[in-house]
Amino acid sequence: MLLVLIVAGIASAQSVNITGTVTSGGQPLQGVVVRLVASQIADTTTASGTFTLTGIGVSTKTPVSSVAGVNSIEFSNNVFTFTTSAAANLTANLYDMRGAVIGRIFNGRINQGKTDVAFSLQNHASEMYVMKITSNGASAAYKFLPQSKGSSTIYKSVSSSDRFLGKTAAFDWLQATKSGYTSHLEQVASYSGVVNITMNQAAAAAPDFGSSVMVFDPTMSMSTIQSTLSGISSNQDGAQFGHNRYAWLFKPGSYSLDIDVGFYTEALGLGLSPDSVQITGAVRSSAAWMGHNATCTFWKAAAGFCVTPTGGNDIWEASQAAPVRRMHIKGGMALSDGGWSSGGYVADCKVDGAVNPGSQQQYFSRNNNVGSWGGGGWNYTFVGTVGGPTSSTQVSRTVVTKTPVIAEKPFLVIDKNNNYSVLVPTLRRDSTAGVSWTNGTTPGVQYPIDLFYIAKPTDNAASINAALTLGKNILFTPGHYNLEASINVTRPGTIVLGIGFPTLAPTSGNIAMKVSDVDGVRIGGFLFEGTTTNSPCLLEVGDSGSTIDHSKNPIVLSDIFTRVGGEYNGLATTFVKINSNDAIFDGSWLWRADHGTGAGWTSNKNLYGLIVNGNNVTCYGMEVEHTQAFQTWWNGNNGRLFFYQSEMPYDPPNNTVWSEGNGILGFPSYKVSNTVTSHEAWGLGVYSVFNVTSTNAYEVPTTGTKMHHMCTQKLGGGEITHVINGVGGVASSSVLEYP
């Protein structure tokens, strides 16, 4: 095998100075938003149609000089060959993505010309590394990136303040958008010069969302709408592992309806504000199919409505993977209806009355305004919630007054001329509390629907990747997508949005979706499902060993759900891997099935739920269950987590096959590696339903880590011996603060 390692380039800041004129039919066009997507620079055309884009752009790669005379590095047949222009003292070390030394390649003096050094990569050939080379006192670090079998590339590490694109020939995209006109989109090869744009008036034809998306208008007969909704709800009632998927879209206006949201159904109001779509009746979830035991009511969602509940309370009786977002409830909200329940997630909502959690074992509330929040279970966590509990003296209630950094999930909207767009909410960094739409609408950027490729279940990875290559965003409609290869999201600022629980299933042992280590990508609204051929990962974000600072424009993941088993026997080594720095993960359920088709220790195999390798990653509303090793494994520094719910696997046959080793029985659900120097988490609950033993529910370094409000619950015959690091009693138990 020959691995040629090429010093490929280094990023450097570039000034932007682009001017131009936008015309339509030969006349200047005013009010066009012209934007450089990757650089986040925008201007609006004047009455004469002119625009000017100035600022600092995203850097491209330019050749870099080698460190202290090292001209090239090659690897062939377990031998590194260094070519130098002069004799030098050389040290070359290889590190893994966590900063641990894989091995010392060389340390000594080399002569001018070529020097061969034996070094085996047999056990590491598929990994990414950081290579540090010091020669005559000067040092440089390089990312060692395997590109394909038999070849690799290294990139010189960039400063933490720089941004660059590593895998695209042209480095930015120019967009021009205006309501009523077909959007303009093109790659730019230079950040200077004149770019003139011609735009055409757009036809008002509605986009083709396919037969599983139903669009309702307030001028329609309410009885006809109700009949349609009730028929689908009845079919989806109890269809826990059914194949059908639906999205219900409601145009702005007033309706009198009972919207019963069933399995794999998402109900969405299309207004810029939740108050634009008024429902008198209910937008609700029911677990009547299981005698109001809601512990198996999953995979449904609602957002974008103002509800006046006819019974006083809007009832959302559900557990995991059933998020409620951007709702205004003119009354109370009940989270159960007399039976057991194990939720849940609600964010960016306003509830005028009281929230009654009822039997909910745990719940997560973020950036909500509520009249009050009563009751209490094992683990209720409130972040940026106005009107909720204020006391944090009990383990079962965790209160964080402000959300440190968040961007709400993108959502579909329609205007009075029936033009569709996707609003991408602005990143809020300033420690927020309450809803994003306090002033009526959520601040953000609207992207016309013609900037999106509308994917349908007949699409595959090839057709979706072709659209991405052309600069399109992707809107996935409901259904199952069989992916013969990875979906590759490489362009900064790309929006990939699913409605109606589109299910992405890799069919060839591939990763379902890979996101490059670039700024501003938004991914939201998906169920990733492992198939009978094992995938190393279902969703991977960024490059291993990343050193890039994305804090100004992070990648944001919203409503990401995964599973193996249930519908069929599925396999995946890891569900989600986050390598990018500064990423935000908001709302998730990563589930190895404990029931349904293929549920068994040797059938639906899955080691890890979430692996975090990036630094400064923030997670909200994390639920991960039943994986066969660490449910969550944190390797990056400065990580933050707000709310954690995890059941350990039900089915380990014994501790011989299920143990971390070194005298530790079982695996902790939440693992922070010893190499991590700083980490903080709030509101965590780990439960056992097995017949074996786990020494700890949580394992973290003894220094640099702050853990707030941890509990364990025993729901089966086995034992969790300690809460964290040998501290805390046998489950059920709790620790308020550690250390």
Steps between C-alpha positions, in 0.01 A plus 500: 500500500630844409396800706624829357473782752493838332531836671183632348453850626437754769218748538552874498244778540364653181334837455169511316424777253228393258264743332229456243153575371188283507253541216178339382370552149779751445388717793680541837346294779478650848475302824696194391701338781843405364697274732833321513389185676823372655627844603164622636529831320184651352361819345163611361479664160420870471244663270761482225542126560857527632659310786838496673644213700795582724659328797716197574427191297554134559854405415610258233801278518828635365828306485697504823874488536620186673632520853872564526599347171274193501390489137284189492383202702401166354382175653537168318524142623522606865778750430486879530730683260599856592659712226694801627703775338764492771607295799277567801404390849151356454226383737176363355214378722154372411203578728144372499193726495507531881862612513642165613828396341455216252874472460827678440585475133851641530727685742853571390712650225429445133729569205424703190291311251283200587484328837297180549338427838310178572158559658191277496151643457341156478272556797423863420472528123141619498540767768570871482794641689689812583866479395741737673839555341783694666813576300790714620278654767208593272173307528188450292191286551318324221168319474559155356178431306443167321312584180454152356662160507864540408529878526495766767544873540626717781391859550696751698309593815345845494466754776192477719366828360517399133242315290564308183352256256695186439309298243355725233656656194314830523488649844171683532150527359317817405123506546251763390142471628182705477142394553326441169824443309695185424805493725847534354778269618858473377847410620753781509868446428615839627410734784553809287357644183158563344220243498183602315188292553184452296187373677169386354155525647394167650184309427275455803478122462506312830799273557446128458536356849357161404193311617607461865494877556153648540445875485190645666343841449252674737258543206458121479212321667593428863309172490692389192834587661396324822399188311838488325694550822295250698536235230878526501515515881294184519733320261807618690350414838732237646721490188811515714717346229285585202632605162277800420616857562298824488539876522192719552551863399251770605496837328445810715144556614245362745387138531267303725662158515607214722850430365598161640864451402576131450817300454744635238290811449606862529244782520638838396356849489640697206494849653801711595346513847315223685214747543453503121337155505212493750354164607187483712483143625829316550840414362562188704671167546311203637617166639150353512626217275691368805248584771659846547833342589710740296839334556493367141352805330783640289585665166251783463532877509310829492612859445373839392145518643298716736255265672191590699424161658130428532557294815719762669817292459678398185614141561835383368521143629827359367854398590826523301541636144180704528613865508272799531640829364375855433153456646271746677252323727218730611424286801685225683713215374481143634791267429324177593143370515480260789763241402874466522714725286871550435566819306577743380597827330333839462674816376423852380140473621265727691241344732266756649379263772665228703709213369396179678760227443290233669683166496797610290815342643720773352458802274706773337383859455706756306423864421134479591260747661254323730237607750634241742645149501378263770567145606830324484663173401856369513670759279341823381741749344410860417735712289405858411142434612301802614226429754628153588660380824769719648645263760789265429542352848354161401669252270169445321476866394780674319466868414738687269362851465642578155587301191864572414488450122226370271354519152145379458415236242432631145135491396285521189285812446265637234411861417173656384595437137548128569878524472674242717829558677703359787582729789839428655501653850786718612757363742443645846820518703406748768354269768131503420180423686151461358378450145678622187181663366438744786470782246264303275739305279824309541799701371670326212561476128234378256616280215255466209393145425668508158834492682402153616499165329181328617600140566252213483538133596574418136827692536827336595835629619618566145210729410512683833877550481463631144264769628737586785785536252293758311472706818147400592369455851291186556143466627420135569132403476354209701599144419782245505823585319727208413849644470758303304767754600546786744320830454790747502429850630811704412385858440498747792154620594319205342150435637386138512148482640264208534122519546281206596778279641693411184697188582855470365627142476850415376489179297867426426669529836546872434451802723156643423605867515840665529533872570832664414686712751351828377303788648129544545346173384151434641367143515156430648207261508630149419479140608825318414457124496763227484437211263616138488846602375694667779585870462792649694284802574161634390574874521853643510562872543838648413847351455678304769772704665339830400678818610261747335313760706130507408383710795380787280284272286474147643342192351159447663317167523131504599260209556737220408368151572672168436427134549606144429234232532127539531387511139767250398830366625739794478870551568722804563818527703428865593188708453637857493860622501575873540855597405441869425578758764221723637214285365153524659289183538142589594244224557580134440410140572763244409340159551612142476164323500407300808188362325376442149662315211867414548521609863763277660853510637656327200268639233453879511858575593598857585788602725470878535224757490682835484876553468616860539855568382464873430572772752238747631206280398165578666217245530141565605235237568712188450328161523701187419413145591606135505829515306746223580796707626504871592167665422682835481878532468646848529859559380494873420578780744263769629191293427164593653189287534156608621270206581585135455271198512635152448396143558785254504455193276233255613669191365867449595522126565766540771782726614759284327390636162381837630775673698736789442792314657764584761274372775206718390181305442272602217535830321405846627229656289678837499876487448735800491851387404790559737672715236222761529601803706163679527138387482168600659156337500162573660201277571588136432308178557618143433271201551558123515262231374750213489612202708873582511713760679646834398754648738416862405231685309743784421880505469687830466846640575544597864622849407366757255151351497180635657193276514172637633195296609551133413263219584478126448183291496472124538221362284618138478677230697860611445707766668663837435743500791597868501378821343835645387866400544424279798295774668131457583303199613347205323220597261258652550724779622619851420789746531422872501847627400827337394765560604 
